[in-house]
């Protein structure tokens, strides 16, 4: 009976960690894109340069988000395997 509860607790912990990883990755990506958008608005960049800065911000944000997601999930898996 206890084994089932531990298994359920582990599943709940994994779900919480996945949601945490997704939320923090999305926030990080949004912050990086917001910085790029702020640069465009503050410096008055327009035309092709505006598009390039925004695309670059979106790509950097996406890469940082994926990096954060993978990093959090790998750290959780490592701690889970160590029995923490």
Buried (B, 14 or more C-beta within 10 A) or exposed (E): EEEEEEEEEEEEEBEEBBEBBBEBBBEBBEEBBEEBBEBBEEEEBEEEEBEEBBEBBBEBBBEBBEEBBEEBBEEBEEEEEEEE
